[in-house]
Amino acid sequence: MTKETVKYIIKRLSYFSRMLEEGKTEEDYRIGKRKEHLVINGEVLEVIKIIDEIIESEETLWLRQMIREMRSGRKDVSIQYDSPVERTKYYMTKERFISKVYECCIFKGYVSYEDILKSKIG
């Protein structure tokens, strides 16, 4: 699993959550002008499980709420509007959240050493 995979799963989290609620493992969605075929596999389930663990362990109330809203499928603009921080701080926080999810994936052994070496530095 690469960091790009984690970013993609978080980006499409609302669709994956909807699929889980409906009991589907794969579905075609029209996202923008493109058609995407989404499949719930082990990586998706593990990332969702890690996100739920992060929500439970987060002590800051507005951060916990922000992550819950991202998981439920709210758009960045509406979450950012309700958050107590500026736009740039919101996106910096979201990027740190993605990094935290990726670090948890590394710790749990879902990321191979080769994937870490292949990741971009700058």
C-alpha positions as CSV (number, residue, x, y, z in Angstrom):
1,M,0.0,0.0,0.0
2,T,1.4,3.4,-1.0
3,K,0.7,6.8,0.4
4,E,-1.1,7.6,-2.9
5,T,-3.4,4.6,-2.2
6,V,-4.2,6.0,1.3
7,K,-4.9,9.4,-0.2
8,Y,-7.2,7.9,-2.8
9,I,-9.1,5.9,-0.2
10,I,-9.6,9.0,1.9
11,K,-10.7,11.0,-1.1
12,R,-13.3,8.4,-2.0
13,L,-14.3,7.6,1.6
14,S,-17.9,8.8,1.3
15,Y,-18.5,6.4,-1.6
16,F,-16.8,3.5,0.3
17,S,-18.9,4.3,3.4
18,R,-22.1,4.3,1.3
19,M,-21.1,1.0,-0.3
20,L,-20.5,-0.6,3.1
21,E,-23.9,0.6,4.4
22,E,-25.6,-1.0,1.3
23,G,-23.6,-4.2,1.7
24,K,-21.9,-3.9,-1.8
25,T,-18.3,-4.8,-2.5
26,E,-18.0,-3.1,-5.9
27,E,-19.9,-0.4,-7.6
28,D,-19.6,2.0,-10.6
29,Y,-19.9,5.7,-9.8
30,R,-20.0,8.8,-11.9
31,I,-17.6,11.2,-10.3
32,G,-17.5,14.5,-12.1
33,K,-17.5,13.6,-15.8
34,R,-15.6,10.3,-15.3
35,K,-16.9,6.9,-14.5
36,E,-15.0,5.1,-11.7
37,H,-15.3,1.5,-10.6
38,L,-14.8,1.3,-6.9
39,V,-14.0,-2.0,-5.1
40,I,-13.9,-2.6,-1.4
41,N,-10.9,-4.8,-0.7
42,G,-8.7,-5.5,2.3
43,E,-6.8,-2.2,2.0
44,V,-10.0,-0.1,2.0
45,L,-11.3,-2.0,5.1
46,E,-8.0,-1.6,6.9
47,V,-7.8,2.2,6.2
48,I,-11.4,2.7,7.4
49,K,-10.6,0.7,10.5
50,I,-7.5,2.9,11.2
51,I,-9.6,6.1,10.6
52,D,-12.1,4.9,13.2
53,E,-9.3,4.2,15.7
54,I,-7.9,7.7,15.1
55,I,-11.4,9.2,15.6
56,E,-11.7,7.4,19.0
57,S,-8.2,8.4,20.1
58,E,-8.3,12.0,19.1
59,E,-8.6,14.3,22.1
60,T,-9.3,17.6,20.3
61,L,-13.0,17.9,19.8
62,W,-13.1,19.9,16.6
63,L,-10.5,17.6,15.0
64,R,-12.5,14.6,16.0
65,Q,-15.6,16.2,14.4
66,M,-13.7,17.1,11.3
67,I,-12.5,13.5,10.7
68,R,-16.0,12.2,11.4
69,E,-17.4,14.6,8.8
70,M,-14.8,13.6,6.3
71,R,-15.6,9.9,6.9
72,S,-19.4,10.6,6.5
73,G,-18.8,12.3,3.1
74,R,-19.1,16.0,3.6
75,K,-17.2,18.1,1.2
76,D,-14.1,20.0,2.2
77,V,-15.7,23.4,1.7
78,S,-18.6,22.7,4.0
79,I,-16.3,21.1,6.7
80,Q,-13.9,24.0,6.4
81,Y,-16.8,26.5,6.8
82,D,-17.8,25.0,10.1
83,S,-14.3,24.5,11.5
84,P,-12.7,27.1,13.8
85,V,-9.6,27.4,11.6
86,E,-8.6,29.2,8.4
87,R,-8.6,27.5,5.0
88,T,-4.9,26.9,4.9
89,K,-4.8,25.5,8.4
90,Y,-7.6,23.1,7.5
91,Y,-5.8,21.7,4.5
92,M,-2.5,21.4,6.5
93,T,-4.4,19.5,9.2
94,K,-6.0,17.3,6.5
95,E,-2.6,16.5,5.0
96,R,-1.2,15.7,8.5
97,F,-4.2,13.4,9.0
98,I,-3.4,11.6,5.8
99,S,0.2,11.2,7.0
100,K,-1.0,9.9,10.3
101,V,-3.2,7.2,8.6
102,Y,-0.2,6.3,6.4
103,E,2.1,6.0,9.4
104,C,-0.5,3.7,11.1
105,C,-0.5,1.6,8.0
106,I,3.3,1.4,8.1
107,F,3.2,0.4,11.8
108,K,0.6,-2.3,11.2
109,G,2.7,-3.8,8.4
110,Y,0.5,-2.9,5.4
111,V,3.2,-0.9,3.7
112,S,6.2,-2.8,2.3
113,Y,9.8,-1.5,2.5
114,E,9.9,-1.1,-1.2
115,D,6.8,1.1,-1.2
116,I,8.4,3.4,1.4
117,L,11.6,3.6,-0.7
118,K,9.6,4.4,-3.8
119,S,7.6,7.3,-2.2
120,K,8.5,10.8,-3.3
121,I,10.5,13.0,-1.0
122,G,9.7,16.3,-2.5
